């Protein structure tokens, strides 16, 4: 078994380059690290261009069957020293895949008859995006719609913080106007999270087709969404601070909606 042992190898340099959004766009490739995450991607129909394996590390993986899902011609091997240099995270289990990203359009979403949607406006922190996707998977929401994003959906930190839920949740990327028009067409009622709202979130009815609208931590939602939302809602804040992390707020609202729906 031949291993790549040099950090100067072009394949090693490629993985490093793909940490940048521009390189991901130009190369049409993204990095997915970890057997669980790669497995979710395979389940979602993604095809890896290449799978890099560090046998010494992968021998300790909790997902030993994953390797058998990748044809041998697409497998390549890194020495442990090289793998540890290119890995994006600590505690990796010895697998890195390069895959082609997919389009994420509104017209591709398949919704239930009574959908619940999470809408994120101008999300900029990959960690927050990933955490929201993890919540969306846990609550089995219909979709996450990302409007006017300021971060790349395939940022390695977004994939990592979502623990691969980017591949288990339906996601669409569009402009705010496109999302609003789409929700109106489907009669989805929108609830805008806002600090100055007059209505408490627990007093709202999320049992019908609904979407919660979440803004950035720094500025919240823009007036476009505040002016066009069906309701403005807020979470009680009993302490000194006036707001929660956007991913935490999203989880609070989402699981209240699931409680009302009997899930």
C-alpha positions as CSV (number, residue, x, y, z in Angstrom):
1,X,0.0,0.0,0.0
2,X,1.6,3.2,-1.2
3,X,1.2,6.2,1.1
4,X,1.6,10.0,0.5
5,X,4.3,11.0,3.0
6,X,5.3,14.5,1.8
7,X,3.5,17.7,2.8
8,X,4.6,19.1,-0.6
9,X,2.5,16.6,-2.5
10,X,0.0,18.5,-4.7
11,X,-2.9,16.5,-3.3
12,X,-2.0,17.6,0.2
13,X,-1.8,21.2,-1.0
14,X,-5.2,20.9,-2.6
15,X,-6.9,20.0,0.6
16,X,-5.3,23.0,2.3
17,X,-6.4,25.3,-0.5
18,X,-10.0,24.0,-0.2
19,X,-10.3,25.7,3.2
20,X,-11.0,28.9,1.2
21,X,-14.4,29.5,-0.4
22,X,-12.8,30.9,-3.6
23,X,-10.9,27.6,-4.1
24,X,-14.0,25.6,-3.4
25,X,-15.9,27.5,-6.1
26,X,-13.1,27.4,-8.6
27,X,-12.3,23.7,-8.1
28,X,-15.9,22.6,-7.7
29,X,-14.9,20.5,-4.7
30,X,-15.4,20.5,-1.0
31,X,-13.8,18.7,1.9
32,X,-15.8,16.4,4.1
33,X,-13.9,14.9,7.1
34,X,-14.9,12.0,9.2
35,X,-16.5,8.6,8.6
36,X,-19.9,9.6,10.0
37,X,-20.1,12.8,7.9
38,X,-18.9,11.1,4.8
39,X,-21.5,8.4,5.3
40,X,-24.3,11.0,5.6
41,X,-23.0,12.5,2.3
42,X,-23.1,9.1,0.6
43,X,-26.6,8.5,1.9
44,X,-27.7,11.8,0.4
45,X,-26.4,10.9,-3.1
46,X,-23.0,12.7,-3.1
47,X,-20.2,11.0,-5.0
48,X,-16.7,11.4,-3.7
49,X,-14.0,12.2,-6.2
50,X,-11.4,10.8,-3.9
51,X,-11.2,9.4,-0.3
52,X,-8.0,9.9,1.6
53,X,-7.4,7.3,4.3
54,X,-4.9,7.2,7.2
55,X,-5.0,3.4,8.0
56,X,-3.4,3.9,11.5
57,X,-6.1,6.4,12.6
58,X,-9.0,4.8,10.7
59,X,-8.3,1.5,12.5
60,X,-9.8,3.1,15.6
61,X,-12.9,4.4,13.8
62,X,-16.4,3.6,15.1
63,X,-17.5,3.2,11.4
64,X,-15.3,0.5,10.0
65,X,-17.8,-0.4,7.3
66,X,-17.6,3.0,5.6
67,X,-14.5,2.2,3.6
68,X,-16.3,-0.6,1.8
69,X,-18.7,1.9,0.4
70,X,-16.0,3.6,-1.6
71,X,-14.6,1.8,-4.7
72,X,-10.9,1.0,-4.3
73,X,-9.9,3.1,-7.3
74,X,-11.0,6.2,-5.4
75,X,-9.1,5.5,-2.3
76,X,-5.7,7.0,-1.6
77,X,-3.5,6.8,1.6
78,X,-1.8,9.4,3.8
79,X,0.8,8.7,6.4
80,X,-0.3,9.6,9.9
81,X,2.0,12.6,10.0
82,X,0.6,14.0,6.7
83,X,-3.0,13.3,7.7
84,X,-2.6,15.1,11.1
85,X,-1.3,18.1,9.3
86,X,-4.2,18.4,6.8
87,X,-7.0,17.3,9.2
88,X,-9.4,20.2,10.0
89,X,-10.2,19.0,13.5
90,X,-8.8,17.2,16.4
91,X,-9.9,13.6,17.1
92,X,-10.4,12.8,13.4
93,X,-11.0,9.2,12.5
94,X,-8.7,9.0,9.5
95,X,-10.9,9.8,6.6
96,X,-11.1,12.9,4.3
97,X,-13.2,13.0,1.2
98,X,-13.4,15.5,-1.6
99,X,-16.9,15.7,-3.1
100,X,-18.7,17.8,-5.6
101,X,-21.2,20.2,-4.0
102,X,-24.9,20.2,-5.1
103,X,-27.2,23.0,-6.0
104,X,-29.7,24.1,-3.3
105,X,-32.7,25.7,-4.8
106,X,-36.2,26.4,-3.4
107,X,-37.9,24.4,-6.2
108,X,-36.0,21.3,-5.1
109,X,-37.5,21.2,-1.6
110,X,-40.0,18.5,-0.9
111,X,-42.3,19.6,1.9
112,X,-44.9,17.8,3.9
113,X,-48.5,19.0,3.8
114,X,-48.0,20.9,7.0
115,X,-44.4,22.1,6.9
116,X,-42.2,23.8,9.4
117,X,-39.3,25.8,8.0
118,X,-36.3,27.6,9.5
119,X,-35.2,30.7,7.6
120,X,-31.8,32.2,8.3
121,X,-31.0,35.7,7.0
122,X,-27.4,36.6,6.2
123,X,-25.9,34.0,8.5
124,X,-22.2,34.7,8.7
125,X,-20.7,32.3,11.2
126,X,-20.2,28.8,9.9
127,X,-20.5,27.4,13.5
128,X,-23.9,28.9,13.9
129,X,-25.0,27.6,10.6
130,X,-23.8,24.1,11.5
131,X,-25.5,24.2,14.9
132,X,-28.8,25.3,13.3
133,X,-28.6,22.4,10.8
134,X,-28.0,20.0,13.7
135,X,-31.1,21.4,15.4
136,X,-33.1,21.0,12.2
137,X,-32.1,17.4,11.9
138,X,-32.9,16.6,15.5
139,X,-36.4,18.2,15.2
140,X,-37.0,16.8,11.7
141,X,-38.0,20.1,10.3
142,X,-38.9,20.2,6.6
143,X,-36.1,22.5,5.4
144,X,-33.6,25.2,6.3
145,X,-33.7,28.2,3.9
146,X,-30.6,30.4,3.9
147,X,-31.3,33.9,2.6
148,X,-28.5,36.2,1.4
149,X,-25.8,34.1,3.1
150,X,-22.5,35.6,4.2
151,X,-20.8,32.3,4.7
152,X,-20.3,29.3,2.4
153,X,-22.7,26.4,3.0
154,X,-19.8,24.0,2.5
155,X,-17.4,25.7,4.8
156,X,-15.5,22.9,6.6
157,X,-16.5,24.5,10.0
158,X,-20.2,24.4,9.0
159,X,-19.9,20.7,8.1
160,X,-18.0,20.0,11.3
161,X,-20.4,21.8,13.6
162,X,-23.4,20.3,11.9
163,X,-21.8,16.8,12.5
164,X,-22.8,16.1,8.9
165,X,-26.4,17.3,9.1
166,X,-25.8,19.5,6.1
167,X,-26.4,16.2,4.3
168,X,-29.4,15.0,6.3
169,X,-31.5,18.2,6.1
170,X,-33.1,19.8,3.0
171,X,-31.4,23.1,2.5
172,X,-32.1,25.9,0.0
173,X,-30.1,29.1,-0.7
174,X,-31.8,32.1,-2.2
175,X,-32.5,35.8,-1.8
176,X,-34.8,37.1,0.9
177,X,-37.4,38.2,-1.7
178,X,-37.4,34.8,-3.4
179,X,-38.0,33.1,0.0
180,X,-40.8,35.5,0.9
181,X,-42.5,35.0,-2.5
182,X,-42.1,31.2,-2.1
183,X,-43.6,31.2,1.4
184,X,-46.6,33.3,0.3
185,X,-47.2,30.9,-2.6
186,X,-47.3,28.0,-0.2
187,X,-49.3,29.9,2.5
188,X,-46.6,29.4,5.1
189,X,-47.0,31.8,8.1
190,X,-43.8,33.5,9.1
191,X,-42.7,34.4,12.7
192,X,-39.8,36.9,13.0
193,X,-37.7,36.6,16.1
194,X,-37.1,40.1,17.4
195,X,-35.9,41.5,20.7
196,X,-38.6,44.3,20.7
197,X,-41.5,42.1,19.7
198,X,-44.6,42.3,21.9
199,X,-45.7,38.6,21.6
200,X,-44.0,35.8,23.5
201,X,-43.0,32.8,21.4
202,X,-44.8,30.3,23.6
203,X,-48.1,32.1,23.1
204,X,-47.9,31.7,19.3
205,X,-49.6,29.0,17.3
206,X,-47.0,27.0,15.2
207,X,-49.4,24.1,14.4
208,X,-50.1,25.2,10.9
209,X,-47.6,25.7,8.0
210,X,-45.0,27.9,9.7
211,X,-41.5,29.4,9.3
212,X,-39.4,31.0,12.0
213,X,-37.2,33.9,10.7
214,X,-33.8,34.3,12.4
215,X,-31.3,37.1,11.9
216,X,-27.7,37.7,12.7
217,X,-26.5,38.0,16.3
218,X,-25.1,41.4,15.8
219,X,-28.0,43.1,14.0
220,X,-31.0,40.7,14.0
221,X,-33.4,40.6,11.1
222,X,-33.5,43.4,8.5
223,X,-36.6,45.5,8.1
224,X,-37.4,43.5,5.0
225,X,-38.3,40.6,7.1
226,X,-39.6,42.5,10.1
227,X,-42.0,44.4,7.8
228,X,-43.1,41.4,5.9
229,X,-43.4,38.8,8.7
230,X,-46.9,37.7,9.8
231,X,-45.8,38.0,13.4
232,X,-42.9,39.3,15.5
233,X,-42.1,37.1,18.5
234,X,-39.5,37.1,21.3
235,X,-38.0,34.8,23.9
236,X,-38.2,35.9,27.5
237,X,-34.8,37.1,28.8
238,X,-34.7,37.1,32.6
239,X,-31.1,37.9,33.2
240,X,-28.7,40.8,32.3
241,X,-28.1,39.9,28.7
242,X,-30.8,40.7,26.1
243,X,-30.4,37.9,23.6
244,X,-29.2,34.3,23.0
245,X,-26.9,32.9,20.4
246,X,-28.9,32.6,17.2
247,X,-28.5,28.8,17.1
248,X,-29.8,28.5,20.7
249,X,-32.7,30.8,19.9
250,X,-33.5,28.8,16.8
251,X,-33.5,25.6,18.9
252,X,-35.8,27.1,21.5
253,X,-38.4,28.2,18.9
254,X,-38.1,25.0,16.9
255,X,-38.7,22.7,19.7
256,X,-41.7,24.7,21.0
257,X,-43.2,24.3,17.5
258,X,-42.5,20.6,17.7
259,X,-44.1,20.4,21.1
260,X,-47.2,22.0,19.8
261,X,-47.3,19.6,16.9
262,X,-47.0,16.7,19.2
263,X,-43.7,15.5,18.0
